[in-house]
Amino acid sequence: GAAAYLSIYISGLFFIMMSFNFSYILNALGSGGFPFVISLISAVLNIGGNILAVAVMDWGVAGIASATVFSAIVSNISYIFYFSNIIIKHSFIFIFPPFIKTFAHYISKTFNLL
């Protein structure tokens, strides 16, 4: 019962805490819409997982903890994709112009245009 719940929950505590941290970071940066949507999806997954684990699979309290950890993992994956898209977009903005300048320089030297 309680020991199974605690052991599963504590094993997934890192994912649960990271999900909160990602949400706090984005809220602090002024992007509150995405964390809200992810929290909503995570809550629906958690509730659906609880129903599935208890009513269908008969896992009991361990299933409830598993559904909580699973929803936190899905939330973290969403945040990681979101942050990676931001990093790629911003790095592209700063890396692309010097790349073009360097490429043009090498082309001009190769074909003796300057």
C-alpha positions as CSV (number, residue, x, y, z in Angstrom):
1,G,0.0,0.0,0.0
2,A,1.7,3.1,1.3
3,A,5.2,1.7,1.0
4,A,4.7,0.8,-2.7
5,Y,3.2,4.3,-3.3
6,L,6.1,6.0,-1.6
7,S,8.8,4.0,-3.3
8,I,7.4,4.6,-6.8
9,Y,6.7,8.3,-6.1
10,I,10.1,8.9,-4.6
11,S,11.8,7.1,-7.5
12,G,10.0,9.5,-9.9
13,L,10.4,12.6,-7.7
14,F,13.2,13.9,-9.9
15,F,10.8,14.1,-12.9
16,I,8.0,15.6,-10.8
17,M,10.3,18.3,-9.5
18,M,11.8,19.0,-12.9
19,S,8.4,19.5,-14.3
20,F,7.6,22.1,-11.7
21,N,11.0,23.8,-12.3
22,F,10.4,24.0,-16.1
23,S,7.0,25.5,-15.5
24,Y,8.4,28.1,-13.0
25,I,11.2,29.0,-15.4
26,L,8.8,29.6,-18.3
27,N,6.4,31.5,-16.1
28,A,9.3,33.7,-14.9
29,L,10.2,34.4,-18.5
30,G,6.7,35.6,-19.3
31,S,5.6,32.5,-21.3
32,G,2.8,31.3,-19.1
33,G,0.6,29.8,-21.9
34,F,2.7,26.8,-22.6
35,P,3.2,25.7,-19.0
36,F,-0.6,26.0,-18.5
37,V,-1.3,23.7,-21.5
38,I,1.3,21.2,-20.3
39,S,0.0,21.2,-16.8
40,L,-3.5,20.6,-18.1
41,I,-2.4,17.7,-20.3
42,S,-0.4,16.3,-17.4
43,A,-3.4,16.5,-15.1
44,V,-5.6,14.7,-17.7
45,L,-2.9,12.1,-18.2
46,N,-2.6,11.6,-14.4
47,I,-6.4,11.3,-13.9
48,G,-6.8,9.0,-16.9
49,G,-3.8,6.9,-15.7
50,N,-5.3,6.7,-12.2
51,I,-8.5,5.4,-13.6
52,L,-6.7,3.0,-15.9
53,A,-4.4,1.7,-13.3
54,V,-7.0,1.2,-10.6
55,A,-10.2,0.3,-12.4
56,V,-8.8,-1.6,-15.4
57,M,-5.4,-3.0,-14.5
58,D,-6.2,-3.4,-10.7
59,W,-2.7,-2.1,-9.7
60,G,-4.1,-0.2,-6.7
61,V,-2.0,2.5,-5.0
62,A,1.1,1.5,-6.9
63,G,-0.8,2.3,-10.2
64,I,-1.7,5.7,-8.9
65,A,1.9,6.5,-8.1
66,S,2.9,5.1,-11.5
67,A,0.4,7.3,-13.3
68,T,1.7,10.4,-11.5
69,V,5.3,9.6,-12.4
70,F,4.3,8.8,-16.0
71,S,2.5,12.1,-16.4
72,A,5.5,14.0,-15.0
73,I,7.8,12.2,-17.5
74,V,5.5,13.2,-20.4
75,S,5.5,16.7,-19.1
76,N,9.3,16.8,-19.0
77,I,9.6,15.5,-22.5
78,S,7.3,18.3,-23.7
79,Y,9.3,20.9,-21.9
80,I,12.6,19.5,-23.3
81,F,11.2,19.7,-26.8
82,Y,10.0,23.3,-26.2
83,F,13.4,24.4,-24.8
84,S,15.3,22.7,-27.5
85,N,13.3,24.5,-30.2
86,I,13.9,27.8,-28.4
87,I,17.7,27.1,-28.2
88,I,17.8,26.0,-31.9
89,K,15.9,29.1,-33.0
90,H,18.0,31.5,-31.1
91,S,21.3,29.9,-31.9
92,F,20.3,29.9,-35.6
93,I,19.6,33.7,-35.4
94,F,23.1,34.3,-33.9
95,I,25.1,31.7,-35.9
96,F,23.6,32.1,-39.4
97,P,24.8,35.6,-40.3
98,P,28.5,34.9,-39.4
99,F,28.2,31.6,-41.3
100,I,27.0,33.4,-44.4
101,K,29.8,36.0,-44.1
102,T,32.5,33.3,-43.7
103,F,31.0,31.3,-46.6
104,A,31.0,34.4,-48.8
105,H,34.6,35.1,-47.9
106,Y,35.7,31.6,-48.8
107,I,33.8,31.6,-52.1
108,S,35.3,34.9,-53.0
109,K,38.8,33.7,-52.1
110,T,38.3,30.5,-54.0
111,F,37.2,32.2,-57.2
112,N,39.5,35.3,-56.7
113,L,36.6,37.7,-56.6
114,L,38.2,40.1,-54.2
